[in-house]
Amino acid sequence: MTRIDFSFTSRGTGLSGTCWLPASTSPYPLILMVHPANLPDRSSPYYNFFIQQLPSRGVGFCVFDRRGSGKSGGDFDSANFALLADDVFSAVDTITKMETDISSIHLLGISQGGWIAPIAAAHGAVVDSLILGSACGVSPAEQMTYAAFNALQSAGYGREIQILARILRWKVDEYYRTGTKRNQLQTELDEYKKEPWFDLCYLPGDGNLPENPLATKWALEMDYDPLAIWSDVHIPALFLYAAEDEWVPVEESMMLYESAVLNIPKKEMKRFGNCDHLFLDTTLSSTEQISTEFWHSLLEWVKNTEAHPLPEQKSIS
């Protein structure tokens, strides 16, 4: 395995990443990770499995420090999905110009990365396929309402509390849209903060309303429609889901994406048991191990999805 550290610029900001490449001199496919929301740094232990396993099986793996993390500059809190997708675009452009023998590039977007990777492809990133894990088919606001409802239900709270939490989330989301009636809503939230179930509502800012919600990251993201971008995506896509995902409405997401991707040339959808939102095997208590089914599906897809013709400006040696 060969390690190559690289740096690149996106929208005037310097970013830093690493590729781990197979020892073989034969052309090989490469996977570029598009970050889950809570795993911005390439040093995250979650990425170790991909680093250890992919190059030994003839597949390169690459991940960069998301803007505002690790050795990358910039501010994540002010970055919308389009800016994060442009960072992916710039990373792809840099990788394809490196002195490596890459046969194809595949974006692996997990969780929030499942929203960002298709935007990068639509913006012109020269990649050969999208692999989207736990990609939510509804808006971030709807997803978090689902996650809160699910968390309360799992914790044993009854329907009355579940509905109350949903109403609170709707009120808070509307405040982030309009910025009106702050004092009244904050008083209501402060009263509910005393309740043991309040933290499971997953309210932005933990229920502390900002003075200017329209300038917050949540306001930038909450109503994003993940389906609209697919009219501008024209490459193969693999959708992978965990059957018991606590954060994503899996059935609804699969149905929505099935309709959204009707016109792309190749698509597959798979759902696995015994794994969580990040596809860690839930049957193993002693280690964080990627699901075998997820792993096999990933490798099979990458090795069986042909590269499509590259534009003249893409130079790979």
C-alpha positions as a Markdown table, in Angstrom:
| # | Residue | x | y | z |
|---|---|---|---|---|
| 1 | Met | 0.0 | 0.0 | 0.0 |
| 2 | Thr | 1.2 | 3.5 | -0.9 |
| 3 | Arg | 0.1 | 6.6 | 1.1 |
| 4 | Ile | 0.0 | 9.9 | -0.7 |
| 5 | Asp | -0.9 | 13.1 | 1.2 |
| 6 | Phe | -2.2 | 16.0 | -0.9 |
| 7 | Ser | -3.5 | 19.5 | -0.6 |
| 8 | Phe | -5.9 | 21.5 | -2.8 |
| 9 | Thr | -7.9 | 24.7 | -2.9 |
| 10 | Ser | -11.6 | 25.0 | -3.0 |
| 11 | Arg | -13.4 | 28.4 | -3.2 |
| 12 | Gly | -10.2 | 30.0 | -2.0 |
| 13 | Thr | -9.7 | 27.7 | 1.0 |
| 14 | Gly | -6.9 | 25.3 | 1.4 |
| 15 | Leu | -7.9 | 21.7 | 2.2 |
| 16 | Ser | -5.8 | 18.6 | 3.0 |
| 17 | Gly | -6.3 | 14.9 | 2.3 |
| 18 | Thr | -4.7 | 11.5 | 1.9 |
| 19 | Cys | -5.0 | 8.6 | -0.6 |
| 20 | Trp | -4.1 | 5.0 | 0.3 |
| 21 | Leu | -3.4 | 3.2 | -2.9 |
| 22 | Pro | -2.8 | -0.5 | -3.9 |
| 23 | Ala | 0.8 | -1.6 | -4.4 |
| 24 | Ser | -0.1 | -3.0 | -7.8 |
| 25 | Thr | 0.9 | -1.1 | -10.9 |
| 26 | Ser | -2.3 | -2.2 | -12.7 |
| 27 | Pro | -5.1 | 0.4 | -13.1 |
| 28 | Tyr | -7.3 | 0.3 | -10.1 |
| 29 | Pro | -10.6 | 2.0 | -9.0 |
| 30 | Leu | -10.6 | 4.5 | -6.3 |
| 31 | Ile | -13.2 | 5.4 | -3.7 |
| 32 | Leu | -13.4 | 9.0 | -2.3 |
| 33 | Met | -15.2 | 9.3 | 1.0 |
| 34 | Val | -17.8 | 12.1 | 1.3 |
| 35 | His | -18.1 | 12.6 | 5.1 |
| 36 | Pro | -20.9 | 11.7 | 7.4 |
| 37 | Ala | -21.8 | 14.8 | 9.4 |
| 38 | Asn | -20.0 | 13.8 | 12.6 |
| 39 | Leu | -16.8 | 12.3 | 11.0 |
| 40 | Pro | -15.1 | 15.3 | 9.4 |
| 41 | Asp | -11.4 | 14.3 | 10.0 |
| 42 | Arg | -9.5 | 11.7 | 8.1 |
| 43 | Ser | -8.0 | 10.5 | 11.4 |
| 44 | Ser | -11.4 | 9.2 | 12.5 |
| 45 | Pro | -11.1 | 5.5 | 13.5 |
| 46 | Tyr | -14.2 | 4.9 | 11.4 |
| 47 | Tyr | -12.0 | 5.3 | 8.2 |
| 48 | Asn | -9.4 | 2.8 | 9.4 |
| 49 | Phe | -11.3 | -0.2 | 8.1 |
| 50 | Phe | -11.5 | 1.2 | 4.6 |
| 51 | Ile | -7.8 | 2.2 | 4.8 |
| 52 | Gln | -6.8 | -1.3 | 5.9 |
| 53 | Gln | -9.1 | -3.3 | 3.6 |
| 54 | Leu | -9.6 | -1.5 | 0.3 |
| 55 | Pro | -6.0 | -1.2 | -1.0 |
| 56 | Ser | -5.2 | -4.8 | -0.2 |
| 57 | Arg | -8.1 | -5.7 | -2.5 |
| 58 | Gly | -7.0 | -3.6 | -5.4 |
| 59 | Val | -9.1 | -0.5 | -4.6 |
| 60 | Gly | -7.7 | 2.9 | -3.6 |
| 61 | Phe | -9.3 | 4.9 | -0.8 |
| 62 | Cys | -9.2 | 8.6 | -0.3 |
| 63 | Val | -10.5 | 11.0 | 2.4 |
| 64 | Phe | -9.8 | 14.6 | 3.1 |
| 65 | Asp | -10.3 | 16.7 | 6.2 |
| 66 | Arg | -13.6 | 18.5 | 5.8 |
| 67 | Arg | -13.3 | 22.3 | 5.8 |
| 68 | Gly | -12.8 | 23.6 | 9.3 |
| 69 | Ser | -11.4 | 20.2 | 10.5 |
| 70 | Gly | -7.9 | 18.7 | 10.8 |
| 71 | Lys | -5.4 | 20.4 | 8.5 |
| 72 | Ser | -8.1 | 21.9 | 6.3 |
| 73 | Gly | -9.0 | 25.6 | 6.6 |
| 74 | Gly | -12.4 | 27.3 | 6.3 |
| 75 | Asp | -15.5 | 27.3 | 8.5 |
| 76 | Phe | -17.9 | 24.3 | 8.5 |
| 77 | Asp | -20.6 | 26.2 | 10.4 |
| 78 | Ser | -21.1 | 28.6 | 7.5 |
| 79 | Ala | -20.9 | 26.0 | 4.7 |
| 80 | Asn | -24.0 | 24.9 | 3.0 |
| 81 | Phe | -24.3 | 21.6 | 1.0 |
| 82 | Ala | -23.4 | 23.2 | -2.3 |
| 83 | Leu | -20.1 | 24.5 | -0.8 |
| 84 | Leu | -19.2 | 21.1 | 0.7 |
| 85 | Ala | -20.0 | 19.5 | -2.7 |
| 86 | Asp | -17.6 | 22.0 | -4.4 |
| 87 | Asp | -14.9 | 20.8 | -2.0 |
| 88 | Val | -15.5 | 17.2 | -3.2 |
| 89 | Phe | -15.4 | 18.5 | -6.8 |
| 90 | Ser | -12.0 | 20.1 | -6.1 |
| 91 | Ala | -10.7 | 17.0 | -4.4 |
| 92 | Val | -11.7 | 14.8 | -7.4 |
| 93 | Asp | -10.0 | 17.3 | -9.8 |
| 94 | Thr | -6.8 | 17.2 | -7.8 |
| 95 | Ile | -6.8 | 13.4 | -7.4 |
| 96 | Thr | -7.2 | 12.9 | -11.2 |
| 97 | Lys | -4.2 | 15.0 | -11.9 |
| 98 | Met | -1.9 | 13.1 | -9.5 |
| 99 | Glu | 0.7 | 10.7 | -10.7 |
| 100 | Thr | -1.5 | 7.6 | -10.1 |
| 101 | Asp | -2.9 | 4.9 | -12.3 |
| 102 | Ile | -6.6 | 5.3 | -11.5 |
| 103 | Ser | -9.1 | 3.5 | -13.7 |
| 104 | Ser | -12.3 | 4.9 | -12.2 |
| 105 | Ile | -13.4 | 7.1 | -9.3 |
| 106 | His | -16.5 | 6.4 | -7.1 |
| 107 | Leu | -17.9 | 8.8 | -4.5 |
| 108 | Leu | -18.9 | 7.0 | -1.2 |
| 109 | Gly | -21.3 | 9.3 | 0.6 |
| 110 | Ile | -22.6 | 8.0 | 3.9 |
| 111 | Ser | -25.3 | 9.7 | 6.0 |
| 112 | Gln | -25.0 | 13.5 | 5.2 |
| 113 | Gly | -22.5 | 12.5 | 2.5 |
| 114 | Gly | -25.4 | 10.9 | 0.7 |
| 115 | Trp | -26.8 | 14.3 | 0.1 |
| 116 | Ile | -23.5 | 16.0 | -0.8 |
| 117 | Ala | -22.1 | 13.4 | -3.2 |
| 118 | Pro | -24.9 | 13.8 | -5.8 |
| 119 | Ile | -24.5 | 17.6 | -5.8 |
| 120 | Ala | -20.8 | 17.2 | -6.5 |
| 121 | Ala | -21.7 | 14.9 | -9.5 |
| 122 | Ala | -24.3 | 17.3 | -10.7 |
| 123 | His | -21.8 | 20.2 | -10.4 |
| 124 | Gly | -19.5 | 18.4 | -12.9 |
| 125 | Ala | -17.2 | 16.2 | -10.7 |
| 126 | Val | -15.8 | 13.6 | -13.1 |
| 127 | Val | -16.7 | 10.4 | -11.3 |
| 128 | Asp | -17.9 | 7.1 | -12.5 |
| 129 | Ser | -20.5 | 6.2 | -9.9 |
| 130 | Leu | -22.1 | 7.2 | -6.6 |
| 131 | Ile | -22.4 | 4.9 | -3.6 |
| 132 | Leu | -24.8 | 6.3 | -1.1 |
| 133 | Gly | -25.1 | 4.8 | 2.4 |
| 134 | Ser | -28.1 | 5.7 | 4.6 |
| 135 | Ala | -29.0 | 8.5 | 2.2 |
| 136 | Cys | -32.2 | 10.2 | 3.5 |
| 137 | Gly | -34.9 | 10.9 | 1.0 |
| 138 | Val | -36.6 | 13.6 | 3.0 |
| 139 | Ser | -35.3 | 17.0 | 4.1 |
| 140 | Pro | -33.0 | 17.4 | 7.1 |
| 141 | Ala | -35.9 | 19.0 | 9.1 |
| 142 | Glu | -38.2 | 16.0 | 8.4 |
| 143 | Gln | -35.3 | 13.5 | 9.1 |
| 144 | Met | -34.6 | 15.0 | 12.5 |
| 145 | Thr | -38.3 | 14.9 | 13.4 |
| 146 | Tyr | -38.4 | 11.3 | 12.4 |
| 147 | Ala | -35.2 | 10.6 | 14.5 |
| 148 | Ala | -36.7 | 12.4 | 17.6 |
| 149 | Phe | -40.0 | 10.4 | 17.3 |
| 150 | Asn | -38.0 | 7.2 | 16.9 |
| 151 | Ala | -35.7 | 8.0 | 19.9 |
| 152 | Leu | -38.7 | 8.8 | 22.2 |
| 153 | Gln | -40.5 | 5.6 | 21.1 |
| 154 | Ser | -37.4 | 3.5 | 21.8 |
| 155 | Ala | -37.0 | 5.1 | 25.2 |
| 156 | Gly | -40.5 | 4.1 | 26.1 |
| 157 | Tyr | -42.3 | 7.4 | 26.0 |
| 158 | Gly | -45.9 | 7.2 | 24.9 |
| 159 | Arg | -47.7 | 8.8 | 22.0 |
| 160 | Glu | -48.6 | 11.9 | 23.9 |
| 161 | Ile | -45.0 | 12.8 | 24.4 |
| 162 | Gln | -44.0 | 11.8 | 20.9 |
| 163 | Ile | -46.6 | 14.1 | 19.4 |
| 164 | Leu | -45.6 | 17.0 | 21.8 |
| 165 | Ala | -42.0 | 16.6 | 20.7 |
| 166 | Arg | -43.0 | 16.7 | 17.1 |
| 167 | Ile | -45.0 | 19.9 | 17.6 |
| 168 | Leu | -42.0 | 21.5 | 19.4 |
| 169 | Arg | -39.7 | 20.6 | 16.5 |
| 170 | Trp | -42.2 | 22.1 | 14.0 |
| 171 | Lys | -42.4 | 25.3 | 16.1 |
| 172 | Val | -38.6 | 25.6 | 16.3 |
| 173 | Asp | -38.1 | 24.9 | 12.6 |
| 174 | Glu | -40.6 | 27.6 | 11.8 |
| 175 | Tyr | -38.7 | 30.0 | 14.0 |
| 176 | Tyr | -35.5 | 29.2 | 12.1 |
| 177 | Arg | -37.4 | 30.0 | 8.8 |
| 178 | Thr | -39.0 | 33.3 | 10.0 |
| 179 | Gly | -37.2 | 34.6 | 13.0 |
| 180 | Thr | -40.5 | 35.7 | 14.6 |
| 181 | Lys | -42.0 | 35.2 | 18.1 |
| 182 | Arg | -38.7 | 34.3 | 19.7 |
| 183 | Asn | -39.4 | 35.2 | 23.3 |
| 184 | Gln | -42.7 | 33.4 | 23.4 |
| 185 | Leu | -41.2 | 30.2 | 22.0 |
| 186 | Gln | -38.1 | 30.4 | 24.2 |
| 187 | Thr | -40.3 | 30.6 | 27.3 |
| 188 | Glu | -42.2 | 27.5 | 26.2 |
| 189 | Leu | -38.9 | 25.6 | 25.5 |
| 190 | Asp | -37.4 | 26.6 | 28.8 |
| 191 | Glu | -40.4 | 25.1 | 30.6 |
| 192 | Tyr | -40.0 | 21.8 | 28.8 |
| 193 | Lys | -36.3 | 21.6 | 29.3 |
| 194 | Lys | -37.1 | 20.4 | 32.8 |
| 195 | Glu | -38.6 | 17.2 | 31.3 |
| 196 | Pro | -36.4 | 14.0 | 31.1 |
| 197 | Trp | -37.4 | 13.5 | 27.5 |
| 198 | Phe | -36.5 | 17.0 | 26.2 |
| 199 | Asp | -33.0 | 16.0 | 25.0 |
| 200 | Leu | -34.5 | 13.4 | 22.8 |
| 201 | Cys | -36.3 | 16.0 | 20.7 |
| 202 | Tyr | -32.9 | 16.8 | 19.0 |
| 203 | Leu | -33.7 | 20.5 | 18.8 |
| 204 | Pro | -31.1 | 22.7 | 17.1 |
| 205 | Gly | -29.1 | 24.6 | 19.6 |
| 206 | Asp | -30.4 | 22.2 | 22.3 |
| 207 | Gly | -33.5 | 24.4 | 22.4 |
| 208 | Asn | -31.7 | 27.7 | 22.8 |
| 209 | Leu | -33.0 | 30.0 | 20.1 |
| 210 | Pro | -30.5 | 32.2 | 18.4 |
| 211 | Glu | -31.2 | 35.9 | 17.9 |
| 212 | Asn | -30.7 | 35.7 | 14.2 |
| 213 | Pro | -31.8 | 32.2 | 13.1 |
| 214 | Leu | -31.7 | 33.1 | 9.4 |
| 215 | Ala | -27.8 | 33.2 | 9.6 |
| 216 | Thr | -27.4 | 29.8 | 11.2 |
| 217 | Lys | -26.3 | 26.5 | 9.6 |
| 218 | Trp | -29.6 | 24.9 | 10.4 |
| 219 | Ala | -31.5 | 27.6 | 8.5 |
| 220 | Leu | -29.1 | 26.9 | 5.5 |
| 221 | Glu | -29.8 | 23.2 | 5.5 |
| 222 | Met | -33.2 | 22.3 | 7.1 |
| 223 | Asp | -35.4 | 22.5 | 4.0 |
| 224 | Tyr | -32.9 | 21.0 | 1.5 |
| 225 | Asp | -34.7 | 18.8 | -1.0 |
| 226 | Pro | -32.4 | 15.8 | -1.7 |
| 227 | Leu | -34.5 | 14.6 | -4.7 |
| 228 | Ala | -34.4 | 17.6 | -7.0 |
| 229 | Ile | -30.6 | 17.3 | -7.8 |
| 230 | Trp | -31.1 | 13.9 | -9.4 |
| 231 | Ser | -32.4 | 15.4 | -12.6 |
| 232 | Asp | -28.8 | 16.6 | -13.2 |
| 233 | Val | -27.1 | 13.3 | -12.2 |
| 234 | His | -26.4 | 10.9 | -15.1 |
| 235 | Ile | -24.1 | 8.2 | -13.6 |
| 236 | Pro | -24.7 | 4.9 | -11.9 |
| 237 | Ala | -25.8 | 4.9 | -8.3 |
| 238 | Leu | -25.9 | 2.3 | -5.5 |
| 239 | Phe | -28.1 | 3.0 | -2.5 |
| 240 | Leu | -27.3 | 1.0 | 0.7 |
| 241 | Tyr | -29.5 | 1.0 | 3.8 |
| 242 | Ala | -29.5 | -0.5 | 7.3 |
| 243 | Ala | -32.9 | -2.0 | 8.0 |
| 244 | Glu | -33.1 | -0.7 | 11.5 |
| 245 | Asp | -31.7 | 2.7 | 11.0 |
| 246 | Glu | -32.6 | 5.0 | 13.9 |
| 247 | Trp | -32.0 | 8.2 | 12.0 |
| 248 | Val | -33.4 | 7.7 | 8.5 |
| 249 | Pro | -36.9 | 6.6 | 7.4 |
| 250 | Val | -35.6 | 3.8 | 5.3 |
| 251 | Glu | -38.8 | 2.6 | 3.6 |
| 252 | Glu | -39.8 | 6.1 | 2.6 |
| 253 | Ser | -36.3 | 7.1 | 1.5 |
| 254 | Met | -36.0 | 4.0 | -0.8 |
| 255 | Met | -39.4 | 4.7 | -2.3 |
| 256 | Leu | -38.6 | 8.3 | -2.9 |
| 257 | Tyr | -35.1 | 7.7 | -4.5 |
| 258 | Glu | -36.5 | 4.9 | -6.7 |
| 259 | Ser | -38.7 | 7.5 | -8.3 |
| 260 | Ala | -36.0 | 10.1 | -8.4 |
| 261 | Val | -33.4 | 8.0 | -10.2 |
| 262 | Leu | -35.5 | 6.5 | -12.9 |
| 263 | Asn | -33.4 | 8.0 | -15.7 |
| 264 | Ile | -29.9 | 7.2 | -14.6 |
| 265 | Pro | -28.2 | 4.4 | -16.5 |
| 266 | Lys | -27.7 | 1.9 | -13.7 |
| 267 | Lys | -29.0 | 1.8 | -10.1 |
| 268 | Glu | -29.3 | -0.7 | -7.3 |
| 269 | Met | -30.9 | -0.5 | -3.8 |
| 270 | Lys | -30.0 | -2.9 | -1.0 |
| 271 | Arg | -31.0 | -3.1 | 2.6 |
| 272 | Phe | -29.0 | -5.0 | 5.3 |
| 273 | Gly | -29.9 | -6.3 | 8.7 |
| 274 | Asn | -27.7 | -6.4 | 11.8 |
| 275 | Cys | -26.0 | -3.0 | 11.2 |
| 276 | Asp | -26.5 | 0.6 | 12.2 |
| 277 | His | -26.8 | 3.9 | 10.4 |
| 278 | Leu | -23.0 | 3.8 | 9.7 |
| 279 | Phe | -23.1 | 0.1 | 8.7 |
| 280 | Leu | -21.3 | -1.0 | 11.8 |
| 281 | Asp | -22.1 | -4.6 | 12.7 |
| 282 | Thr | -24.5 | -4.6 | 15.6 |
| 283 | Thr | -24.0 | -8.3 | 16.4 |
| 284 | Leu | -20.4 | -7.6 | 17.6 |
| 285 | Ser | -20.0 | -5.9 | 21.0 |
| 286 | Ser | -16.2 | -5.9 | 21.2 |
| 287 | Thr | -15.2 | -4.0 | 18.0 |
| 288 | Glu | -16.5 | -1.5 | 15.5 |
| 289 | Gln | -16.6 | -3.7 | 12.4 |
| 290 | Ile | -18.2 | -2.8 | 9.1 |
| 291 | Ser | -21.1 | -5.1 | 8.1 |
| 292 | Thr | -19.9 | -7.9 | 5.9 |
| 293 | Glu | -22.9 | -7.5 | 3.6 |
| 294 | Phe | -22.2 | -3.8 | 3.2 |
| 295 | Trp | -18.5 | -4.5 | 2.5 |
| 296 | His | -19.2 | -7.2 | -0.1 |
| 297 | Ser | -21.7 | -5.0 | -1.9 |
| 298 | Leu | -19.3 | -2.1 | -2.0 |
| 299 | Leu | -16.5 | -4.1 | -3.5 |
| 300 | Glu | -18.7 | -5.9 | -6.0 |
| 301 | Trp | -20.2 | -2.6 | -7.2 |
| 302 | Val | -16.9 | -0.8 | -7.6 |
| 303 | Lys | -15.3 | -3.7 | -9.5 |
| 304 | Asn | -18.3 | -4.3 | -11.8 |
| 305 | Thr | -19.2 | -0.7 | -12.6 |
| 306 | Glu | -17.3 | 0.3 | -15.7 |
| 307 | Ala | -15.7 | 3.7 | -16.0 |
| 308 | His | -17.3 | 5.9 | -18.6 |
| 309 | Pro | -15.4 | 8.0 | -21.1 |
| 310 | Leu | -13.4 | 10.9 | -19.5 |
| 311 | Pro | -13.4 | 14.4 | -20.9 |
| 312 | Glu | -10.2 | 15.4 | -22.7 |
| 313 | Gln | -9.0 | 17.7 | -19.8 |
| 314 | Lys | -8.9 | 14.8 | -17.4 |
| 315 | Ser | -5.4 | 13.5 | -17.3 |
| 316 | Ile | -4.4 | 10.3 | -15.5 |
| 317 | Ser | -0.9 | 8.9 | -15.8 |
